[in-house]
Amino acid sequence: MDKEIPAYREIGPRRYRETSGLYYEDFVVGDTFEHRPGRTITDADNIWMTLLTMNVQPVHFDAAYAAQTEWKQMLVDSTLTLALLTGMSVRTVSAKVVANLGWDKVRATHPVFAGDTLYAESTVLSKRESKSRPTQGIVTVLTRGLNQDGVEVMSFERTMLIYKRGHSPEEAANY
């Protein structure tokens, strides 16, 4: 292993604070991070998402309707899949984020059903220092969601503004 990414920082004798995320300097184009644990999606997750977002497409919450479709069962709302995969990647790629700048090239590549377990992985596509914010940099990752069979169900690019080392609120003495 060429580098070590710390998960804990010593804050006193035999006392450590858990940390999450990478600073701008830690990102290397081409690195891939597998995000764990996975997450099994339930019918309740899917129905709640449709209620929260006011999505009235019955294929997501009406089993009788969904049984008449080519899928023969309810589909998981793709915005739930997007949100879940984004959330799974936070611990590594955006725990030190200043702001998300955008999601691009979102592709729903395979249907997701209740009972599927999803896993995520992110590959660093690019990074550059911010021109207007010298304490921050811009990082773009490609995140892929895979189901329990290793089939890609979704992919997207996400661009984020990330703190540089020494400039994160996490580094404040009392945090």
N, C-alpha and C positions, 0 to 999 in steps of 0.2 A: 504494500500500500504506500503510495507516494506521499500522502498527506493524512493528517488526522483532523477530524472535525469533532471538537469537544461537545459532549452532551451535558457536562457538569462544569461548574466553575467553583473554585475554592473560595469561600467567603470567610473562613476562620479555621482554626485548628480542628481537623477532623469533621468539618462542616462544609457541605457542598450544596449549591443551588442548581437545580435542573435548568438547562437552557434548551432552547429550540431555535432552529433556523440557521441559515447561512448569512454571513455578511457578504456584501458585494464582492470583496476580495476572494472569498471562498469559492465562488462560482467559476468553473472551468468549462468552456465550450466543449461539448461532446460527453461530459459526465452524465451518467444516468443514475437516478435514485429510485429504488423500489420502495413504495410507501406501504407500510404495514401498521396496524392490522387491516385485513380486508373487512368488508361490511356486507352482510346478507340483508337483502331488501325484503321487506314484508308487504303484504297487502295494505296494512295500516299506514306504513310510510307513504305508499303511493296515493292512497285516498286522502290522507292529510295534505299532501302536496297539492293535489287538485283542489281541495277546499281552500287552502291558504292562498293559492294563486288565482282562484276563480276560473279554473280551466274546466270548461263544460263539455269537453270531448268525452263521450261516454265510453270509449274504448279503455279509458283509464280507471273507471269506477263502476261500471255497469256490467256485471259478469254475463248476464243474459245477452246483452248487446254484443259484448266482446266474443262470445261463443259463436256468433254468426259471421265473424271476420275471418280472414285467412289465418290469423294467429290462434283462433279457437280459445283464447284466454285473454285476460286483461294485460295490456302493455303498461310498463312503468313509464310515467311521464318523463320525457327526455330532459326536461329542466331539472328534475330530481337527480338524474344521472349526472348532469353537468355540475350541479351544486355539490353532490357527494364526492365526485372525483376532485373537484377543486378543494373541498375541505380536507380530503385525505392527503393532499399535497402540502398543506399549510405548514405542518411541523417542520418540514425541511426547506421548501422553496420560498415561503412567504411569511414565516414567523417574524422576520425582521423587515417587513414591508412598511413603506411610508404610504403607498397607495397602489392599488391595482390600476393599471392604465388601459387595459383592454383584453378582451377575449376575442381571438380571431380564428378563422378556419375551423369552426366547430363542425364536426362530422359525427352523426349518429350512424355507425357502421354495422350494427347488429342489434336486433331487438333485445330488450331486457324485460324479464318477468319477475314477479314476486318469487322468492326462493333462490334467485341468482345471488351469488356472492361476487362482489366486485373488488378488484385490486387496482391500484394505480401506480404508474411510473412516470417520471418526468426526466426529460433529457434537455440539457442546457443548449439552446440554439445560438444565442448571441448575448453579448454584454457590452456596455459602453458606459463611460463616465457621463454623468449629467452635465450639460453645458451651463445650466442655470443654477444648479445646486451642487456645489463642490463637495458636500459631505454625503452625497448619494450617487447611486449608479442605476442604470436601467438594464434589466435582465429579461430575456424572453426564453420561455421553456415550452417544449412540446409535452403535453401530458396525454397519456394513453390510459384508457380504462379497459381492463381485461376481465372476463368472467371466470368462473371456477374451472372452465375447460380451456382457458388460455386464449379464448376468442376475443379479439378486440371489439368492444361495443361502442366506444366513442374515442375521439381524439380532438384536441384543441391546442392552440397556442395561446399562452397568457404572457402579457408583458407587465412588469412590475417595477416600481421605483423602490430600491432597496437601500437601507442604511449602510454606510461604510463603517468599518470597525472604529470604535471610539466615539461614535456619534449617535448611537441608539439610546432611546429612553431606558432600555434594559440595563445599560451600563451605569445608570445613576447609582450612587452609593447605597441608597435605601431601597432599591427595588430588588 
